[in-house]
Amino acid sequence: MSLAVPEDRVVVRAIVSLRLRLLANGLRRSPQRKAVFILGTVLGLGFAVVMALALSLLHGRQGAGDAAVMLTTGLAVGWAALPLFLFSTDESSDPTRLTMLPLRPGPLLRGTLLASLIGPGPVLALVLLTGAAVAAAGGAASVPAALVGVPLTVVAFVALSRAVAAGNARLLSSRRGKDFAVLGGLLFALLIQLGNIASQSVFGRPGEHGTLDLTPLRPFAAVLRWVPPISSIDAVRSAGDGSYAVAVLQLALTGGLLLLLLRWWRGSLQQLMVTADASTQIAVRSVGRARGAGLLPGGRTGAVMQRHLRYAWREPRAKAAVFTSIGMTLVFCVLSVVQGWASVYVVGIAGVMLGLQMVNLFGMDGSAFWMVAATLSTRADARAELLGRACAVLSYALPLSLVIGIGLAAADNDWADLAPALGVTFALLGTGIGLGAVLSVLAPYAMPADSNPMRSAAPGQGGLVLLNGVGSIVGVLLLNLPLGGLHAWLLDSHGPDWIMLPIGSAYGAALAAVGLRIATPRLLGRLPEILGTAVER
């Protein structure tokens, strides 16, 4: 027993050293990764310093403490939510990597907690919370409360983040967990946009004598200041106002939360280290016919369509691409409605974004493309391959565009423009399908096998990514200039603009057919180049 304490210290030091080594080795992987990390850290630190200074300037003004409470609330939500979305990109956040080692939960917990305090995240939180404490301070008694409350809040943030990650480690490391990360990340981005709109509506109104009006924050802060770990920052204001007992109680609430988080974290670590992973157990599953298979066309086209839809639903990278396009479209639609510039023609964004799903079809397959290449021997095979993937994209792009268009028309009460807007959208979608097929054959690029969101292609292929992304959008818009001119002429001459629906649909279908026709023979001729690019890592 006398050797337990020294051994525990060795474990703690080893985990902290491992964290430092992971950070250093991560920066050595490539100059691009190092540049992105340094640039992101500098920009993040600069933003945090500016925000802290802005909060400090609120010192002494009415509502400054409320602003500090709201900032701390936002940080708490971020620290609790981000591990669910970035779990697979941070090697140190997965405690299951250490389950095979003979470690006790106590030393593992202490070492991981200290290691988690190393990095740009805790530093940025410390800077922002310092600014919030300065804003909320009101006297000499606020200084000791800030010296205790700010570090305590940072430690609580880190413990909250790691406890959430450890408690959901099995789920987050599974395929369903990665799917949840994709969907949750899109929802989190949407919530950030809604919060941005709300903050603009609050801070955009001047108060008396042209000063900033912070009174709308008061009812929210009155409740949130008692929620730990937010309460420890509000303790600075309470101590400055002379409410010493209230300040002590608020600090105690955060301390109690920290103890509960550490207990939850320790229990999760202990369970992970003694419980077998479900992936190592044999599970017998019945394999039945895929639902909806009878609705697909027969032959190779239907098989390719079914495979593409399965990948879009099950493969994390493919699902991320699909739901990112849908999420960005919904964000623009919500912003247009909330900010008052809603128009049913915003649905055209759906046509552009969803049409991009045809870009880099074979690069997304990766090394599995060799099985596709081995079965492509005739022009009919190549055409069926491209047609099946195009039909798969259209199977969800068309109904989504229709639903979004109807929603925008209902929100703006502009049913008269629904038909021409959908015609333009279908034209953009069809153009994206055709152009994407051509670019997929002529300019494929390898997708990274890892889950790092900062890598969208293999090293040295940034130009191809730019060509496929920006070039496809520009190409779609240029190819639809004649249709836009026709629509403008109909509006100017007060002609029947509803005719844009059949014309736009036919125009999009024609360009999609032309693109597939151009790409089909070139797919057969470029199979070796596409295969070599797809398997590159």
C-alpha positions in Angstrom: 0.0 0.0 0.0 2.9 2.4 0.6 3.9 2.2 -3.0 0.4 3.1 -4.3 0.9 6.9 -4.1 4.2 7.0 -6.0 2.8 4.6 -8.6 -0.3 6.8 -9.0 1.9 9.8 -9.5 3.8 8.0 -12.2 0.5 7.2 -14.0 -0.6 10.8 -13.8 2.7 12.1 -15.2 2.6 9.5 -17.9 -0.9 10.6 -19.0 0.0 14.2 -19.0 3.2 13.4 -21.0 1.0 11.4 -23.4 -1.2 14.4 -24.0 1.8 16.6 -24.8 3.2 14.0 -27.1 -0.1 13.7 -28.9 -0.3 17.4 -29.5 3.3 17.5 -30.7 3.0 14.5 -33.0 -0.3 15.8 -34.4 1.5 19.0 -35.5 4.3 16.9 -37.2 1.9 15.0 -39.4 1.9 17.7 -42.1 2.8 21.3 -42.5 -0.8 22.0 -43.5 -2.1 20.6 -40.2 0.5 22.6 -38.3 -0.4 25.8 -40.1 -4.2 25.2 -39.5 -3.6 24.6 -35.8 -1.5 27.6 -35.3 -3.7 29.9 -37.4 -6.8 28.6 -35.6 -5.3 29.0 -32.2 -4.1 32.6 -33.0 -7.5 33.6 -34.4 -9.3 32.0 -31.5 -7.1 33.6 -28.9 -7.5 37.0 -30.7 -11.3 36.6 -30.7 -11.3 35.6 -27.0 -9.1 38.6 -26.1 -11.4 41.0 -28.0 -14.5 39.5 -26.4 -12.9 39.7 -22.9 -11.9 43.4 -23.5 -15.4 44.2 -24.7 -16.9 42.6 -21.6 -14.4 44.4 -19.4 -15.6 47.7 -20.9 -19.1 46.9 -19.5 -17.7 47.1 -16.0 -19.8 49.4 -13.8 -22.7 49.5 -16.2 -26.2 48.2 -15.4 -26.6 44.7 -16.7 -22.9 43.9 -17.0 -23.4 40.9 -14.6 -26.2 39.6 -16.7 -24.0 39.7 -19.8 -21.3 37.8 -17.9 -23.9 35.2 -17.0 -25.1 34.8 -20.6 -21.5 34.4 -21.9 -20.8 31.7 -19.3 -24.0 29.9 -20.2 -22.9 29.8 -23.9 -19.5 28.4 -22.9 -21.1 25.8 -20.7 -23.4 24.6 -23.5 -20.5 24.5 -25.9 -18.3 22.5 -23.6 -21.1 20.0 -22.9 -22.1 19.6 -26.5 -18.9 19.7 -28.5 -17.6 16.3 -27.3 -20.6 14.7 -28.8 -19.7 16.1 -32.3 -15.9 16.1 -32.1 -15.4 12.8 -30.3 -13.9 10.9 -33.2 -11.4 13.7 -34.1 -9.8 14.0 -30.7 -7.7 10.9 -29.9 -7.3 11.9 -26.2 -11.1 12.1 -25.6 -11.7 8.3 -26.1 -11.0 6.5 -22.8 -11.5 3.1 -24.4 -8.0 3.4 -25.8 -6.7 2.8 -22.3 -9.0 0.0 -21.2 -6.4 -2.7 -21.9 -3.9 -1.1 -19.6 -3.8 -2.1 -15.9 -4.9 1.3 -14.6 -7.1 2.1 -11.6 -9.9 4.6 -12.2 -8.5 7.1 -9.7 -5.1 7.8 -11.2 -6.6 7.6 -14.7 -9.2 10.2 -13.7 -6.6 12.6 -12.2 -4.2 12.2 -15.1 -6.9 12.7 -17.7 -8.2 15.8 -15.9 -4.8 17.4 -15.7 -4.1 16.5 -19.3 -7.4 18.0 -20.5 -6.4 21.3 -19.0 -3.5 21.4 -21.6 -4.5 22.9 -24.9 -6.1 26.0 -26.5 -9.6 25.2 -25.3 -9.1 25.8 -21.6 -6.9 28.8 -22.3 -9.6 30.4 -24.4 -12.2 29.7 -21.7 -9.9 31.2 -19.1 -9.5 34.4 -21.1 -13.3 34.8 -21.7 -14.2 34.0 -18.1 -11.7 36.5 -16.9 -13.4 39.2 -19.0 -16.8 38.1 -17.7 -15.5 38.3 -14.1 -14.1 41.8 -14.7 -17.5 42.9 -16.1 -19.4 41.5 -13.1 -17.0 42.8 -10.5 -18.2 45.5 -8.2 -15.7 46.0 -5.4 -12.7 44.7 -3.5 -14.6 41.6 -2.4 -15.0 40.6 -6.0 -11.3 39.9 -6.4 -11.1 36.8 -4.1 -14.4 35.5 -5.6 -12.9 35.8 -9.1 -9.7 34.2 -8.1 -11.7 31.2 -6.9 -14.6 31.3 -9.3 -12.8 31.6 -12.7 -10.4 28.6 -12.3 -13.2 26.6 -10.7 -15.4 27.2 -13.7 -12.7 26.2 -16.1 -12.1 22.9 -14.3 -15.8 22.3 -14.2 -16.1 22.9 -17.9 -13.3 20.4 -18.6 -14.8 17.8 -16.2 -18.2 18.3 -17.8 -16.8 17.8 -21.3 -14.8 14.6 -20.3 -17.6 13.2 -18.3 -20.0 13.5 -21.2 -17.5 11.9 -23.5 -16.7 9.0 -21.1 -20.4 8.4 -20.3 -21.2 8.1 -24.0 -17.9 6.6 -25.3 -19.4 3.3 -26.5 -22.2 5.1 -28.4 -19.9 7.8 -29.9 -17.3 5.3 -31.1 -20.0 3.3 -33.0 -21.5 4.0 -36.4 -24.7 5.3 -34.8 -22.7 7.6 -32.7 -21.0 9.1 -35.8 -24.4 9.5 -37.4 -25.6 11.3 -34.3 -22.5 13.6 -34.5 -23.3 14.5 -38.0 -27.0 15.3 -37.3 -26.2 16.9 -33.9 -23.5 19.1 -35.5 -26.0 20.4 -38.0 -28.5 21.1 -35.3 -25.9 22.8 -33.2 -24.9 25.0 -36.1 -28.6 25.9 -36.6 -29.0 26.8 -33.0 -25.9 29.0 -33.2 -27.5 30.9 -36.1 -30.7 31.3 -34.2 -28.7 32.5 -31.1 -26.9 35.0 -33.4 -30.2 36.3 -34.6 -31.5 36.6 -31.1 -28.4 38.4 -29.9 -28.6 40.9 -32.8 -32.2 41.7 -31.9 -31.1 42.2 -28.3 -27.9 44.2 -28.8 -29.1 46.0 -31.8 -31.5 48.2 -29.8 -29.9 51.3 -28.2 -30.9 52.2 -24.7 -31.1 55.6 -23.0 -28.7 58.2 -24.3 -27.6 55.9 -27.1 -26.1 53.3 -24.7 -26.2 49.6 -25.0 -29.5 48.2 -23.6 -28.8 45.0 -21.6 -32.2 44.8 -19.8 -33.6 42.1 -22.1 -31.0 39.7 -20.5 -32.2 40.3 -17.0 -35.0 37.6 -16.8 -32.8 34.9 -18.3 -29.8 35.8 -16.1 -32.0 35.8 -13.0 -32.6 32.1 -13.4 -29.2 31.0 -15.0 -27.1 32.7 -12.2 -28.2 29.9 -9.9 -27.2 27.1 -12.3 -23.7 25.7 -11.7 -21.1 26.2 -13.1 -22.5 29.6 -14.2 -23.2 30.5 -10.6 -19.4 30.7 -9.7 -19.0 33.6 -12.2 -22.1 35.4 -10.8 -20.5 35.0 -7.4 -18.1 37.7 -8.4 -21.1 40.1 -8.7 -22.7 38.9 -5.5 -19.5 39.4 -3.6 -19.1 42.9 -5.0 -22.6 43.8 -3.9 -21.9 42.7 -0.4 -23.9 39.5 -0.5 -21.1 37.3 0.8 -23.3 34.4 1.9 -24.9 34.3 -1.6 -21.4 34.3 -3.2 -20.2 31.5 -1.1 -23.4 29.5 -1.9 -22.9 30.1 -5.6 -19.3 28.9 -5.4 -20.4 25.9 -3.4 -23.0 25.0 -6.1 -20.2 24.8 -8.7 -18.0 22.9 -6.3 -20.8 20.4 -5.7 -21.4 20.0 -9.4 -17.7 19.4 -10.0 -17.7 16.6 -7.4 -20.8 15.0 -9.1 -19.1 15.3 -12.5 -16.0 13.6 -11.2 -18.0 10.9 -9.6 -19.9 10.3 -12.9 -16.7 10.4 -14.8 -15.0 7.9 -12.5 -18.0 5.5 -12.7 -17.9 5.7 -16.5 -14.2 4.9 -16.6 -14.6 2.0 -14.2 -17.5 0.6 -16.3 -15.5 0.9 -19.5 -12.5 -0.9 -18.0 -14.4 -3.9 -16.8 -17.3 -4.2 -19.3 -16.7 -6.1 -22.6 -17.3 -4.2 -25.8 -20.4 -5.3 -27.7 -18.4 -5.3 -30.9 -16.4 -8.3 -29.6 -19.4 -10.3 -29.0 -21.0 -12.5 -31.6 -24.4 -11.3 -32.6 -26.7 -13.3 -34.8 -28.8 -11.0 -37.0 -31.3 -12.0 -39.6 -30.8 -10.6 -43.0 -34.0 -9.8 -44.9 -34.8 -8.1 -48.0 -34.2 -4.3 -48.1 -37.3 -2.3 -47.6 -38.4 -0.4 -50.6 -36.2 -2.4 -53.0 -39.3 -3.2 -55.1 -39.7 0.5 -55.8 -36.3 0.8 -57.5 -35.8 0.1 -61.2 -34.4 -3.2 -62.3 -31.0 -4.2 -63.6 -27.7 -2.5 -62.8 -29.3 0.9 -62.5 -31.6 -0.1 -59.5 -28.7 -2.0 -57.8 -26.4 1.0 -58.1 -29.2 3.3 -56.9 -29.8 1.1 -53.8 -26.1 0.9 -53.1 -25.7 4.7 -53.3 -28.6 5.3 -51.0 -27.3 2.8 -48.5 -23.9 4.6 -48.5 -25.6 7.9 -48.1 -27.4 6.6 -45.0 -24.7 4.4 -43.4 -21.3 5.7 -44.4 -20.4 8.7 -42.1 -18.6 10.8 -44.8 -21.4 10.3 -47.3 -24.0 11.1 -44.7 -22.1 14.2 -43.6 -22.0 15.5 -47.2 -25.8 14.9 -47.7 -26.9 16.3 -44.4 -24.6 19.3 -44.6 -26.2 20.3 -47.9 -29.6 19.9 -46.4 -28.6 21.7 -43.2 -27.1 24.7 -45.1 -30.3 24.9 -47.2 -32.5 24.9 -44.1 -30.3 27.5 -42.4 -30.6 29.9 -45.3 -34.4 29.3 -45.4 -34.8 29.9 -41.7 -32.7 33.0 -41.8 -34.7 34.4 -44.7 -37.9 33.9 -42.8 -36.6 35.3 -39.5 -34.8 38.3 -40.9 -37.7 39.3 -43.2 -36.2 38.7 -46.6 -38.0 35.5 -47.2 -38.8 34.5 -50.8 -39.9 31.3 -52.3 -37.0 31.6 -54.8 -34.7 30.8 -51.9 -35.6 27.2 -52.6 -33.1 27.5 -55.5 -30.3 27.0 -53.0 -31.6 23.5 -52.5 -31.2 22.8 -56.2 -27.6 24.0 -56.1 -26.6 22.3 -52.8 -28.3 19.0 -53.5 -27.0 18.9 -57.0 -23.5 19.0 -55.6 -24.0 15.4 -54.3 -23.1 14.2 -57.8 -19.6 15.7 -57.5 -16.7 13.3 -56.8 -18.8 10.2 -56.8 -15.9 7.8 -57.2 -13.5 9.5 -54.9 -16.0 9.0 -52.1 -16.0 5.2 -52.8 -12.3 5.0 -51.9 -10.6 1.7 -52.4 -14.0 0.0 -52.8 -14.1 1.5 -56.3 -12.0 -1.4 -57.7 -15.1 -3.6 -57.4 -17.1 -1.1 -59.5 -14.3 -0.8 -62.0 -14.0 -4.6 -62.4 -17.7 -4.7 -63.5 -17.5 -1.9 -66.0 -16.8 -3.4 -69.4 -19.3 -1.8 -71.8 -20.8 1.6 -72.4 -24.2 0.3 -71.2 -22.5 -0.6 -67.8 -21.0 2.8 -67.5 -24.2 4.5 -68.3 -26.2 2.4 -65.8 -23.6 3.2 -63.1 -23.9 6.9 -63.6 -27.7 6.8 -64.1 -28.2 4.8 -60.9 -26.2 7.3 -58.9 -28.0 10.2 -60.5 -31.4 8.6 -59.7 -30.3 8.1 -56.1 -29.6 11.8 -55.7 -32.8 12.8 -57.4 -34.8 10.4 -55.2 -34.3 12.6 -52.1 -33.4 15.9 -53.8 -36.7 16.3 -55.7 -39.1 15.7 -52.7 -36.9 17.8 -50.4 -36.9 20.7 -52.9 -40.7 20.4 -53.2 -41.2 20.4 -49.4 -38.9 23.4 -48.9 -40.6 25.3 -51.7 -44.0 24.7 -50.2 -42.8 25.8 -46.8 -41.3 29.0 -48.1 -44.4 29.8 -50.0 -46.5 29.3 -46.9 -44.2 31.4 -44.8 -44.2 34.3 -47.3 -47.8 33.7 -48.4 -46.5 33.8 -52.0 -48.2 30.8 -53.7 -48.1 32.5 -57.1 -44.3 32.3 -57.4 -44.1 28.6 -56.2 -44.3 27.1 -59.7 -41.6 29.3 -61.3 -39.4 28.9 -58.3 -39.6 25.2 -58.4 -38.9 25.3 -62.2 -35.7 27.2 -61.6 -34.8 24.9 -58.7 -35.3 21.7 -60.9 -33.2 23.3 -63.6 -30.4 24.0 -61.2 -30.7 20.5 -59.8 -30.5 18.9 -63.2 -27.6 21.0 -64.2 -25.8 20.0 -61.1 -26.4 16.3 -61.8 -25.0 16.5 -65.3 -22.0 18.7 -64.4 -21.3 16.6 -61.4 -21.1 13.5 -63.4 -18.6 15.0 -65.8 -16.4 16.4 -63.0 -16.6 13.0 -61.2 -15.0 11.4 -64.2 -12.6 14.1 -65.3 -11.5 15.5 -61.9 -11.9 13.0 -59.1 -10.0 13.3 -55.8 -9.3 11.0 -52.9 -11.3 11.5 -49.8 -9.4 11.0 -46.5 -9.9 7.7 -44.7 -9.8 9.3 -41.3 -12.5 11.4 -39.7 -10.6 14.6 -39.3 -13.0 17.3 -40.6 -10.0 19.6 -41.5 -9.0 17.2 -44.3 -11.4 17.2 -47.3 -8.9 15.5 -49.6 -5.6 13.8 -49.8 -2.5 16.1 -49.6 -1.8 17.9 -52.8 -5.3 17.8 -54.2 -6.6 21.1 -52.9 -6.9 22.4 -56.5 -9.2 19.5 -57.5 -11.4 20.2 -54.4 -11.6 23.8 -55.5 -12.4 22.9 -59.1 -15.2 20.5 -58.0 -16.7 22.8 -55.4 -16.4 26.3 -56.7 -16.2 25.3 -60.3 -19.4 23.2 -60.2 -21.4 26.1 -58.5 -20.1 28.6 -61.1 -20.8 26.2 -63.9 -24.3 25.6 -62.8 -25.1 29.3 -62.5 -23.5 30.0 -66.0 -25.4 27.2 -67.7 -28.7 28.5 -66.3 -28.2 32.1 -67.5 -30.4 31.4 -70.6 -33.2 30.2 -68.3 -32.8 33.2 -66.0 -33.0 35.5 -69.0 -36.3 33.8 -70.1 -37.7 34.2 -66.6 -36.8 37.8 -66.5 -38.4 38.4 -69.9 -41.6 36.7 -68.7 -41.7 38.9 -65.6 -41.1 42.0 -67.7 -43.7 41.2 -70.2 -46.2 40.0 -67.6 -46.3 36.6 -69.3 -47.5 33.4 -67.6 -44.5 32.7 -65.4 -46.0 29.4 -64.3 -44.7 28.0 -67.5 -41.3 28.1 -65.9 -42.1 24.9 -64.1 -42.3 22.6 -67.2 -39.6 24.6 -69.0 -37.2 24.5 -66.1 -37.9 20.8 -65.4 -37.2 20.0 -69.1 -34.1 22.2 -69.2 -32.7 20.5 -66.1 -33.5 17.0 -67.4 -31.9 17.9 -70.8 -28.6 19.1 -69.2 -28.5 16.1 -66.8 -28.9 13.8 -69.8 -26.2 15.7 -71.8 -23.8 15.4 -68.8 -24.4 11.7 -68.4 -23.9 11.2 -72.1 -20.6 13.1 -72.1 -19.4 11.3 -68.9 -20.3 7.7 -70.0 -17.6 7.0 -72.6 -15.0 8.9 -70.6 -15.7 6.8 -67.6 -14.6 3.7 -69.4 -11.4 5.4 -70.7 -10.4 6.8 -67.4 -11.0 3.8 -65.1 -7.3 3.3 -64.3 -6.8 7.0 -63.4 -10.0 7.2 -61.3 -9.0 4.0 -59.5 -5.5 5.3 -58.8 -6.9 8.5 -57.4 -9.7 6.9 -55.4 -7.4 4.5 -53.5 -4.8 7.3 -52.8 -4.5 8.1 -49.1 
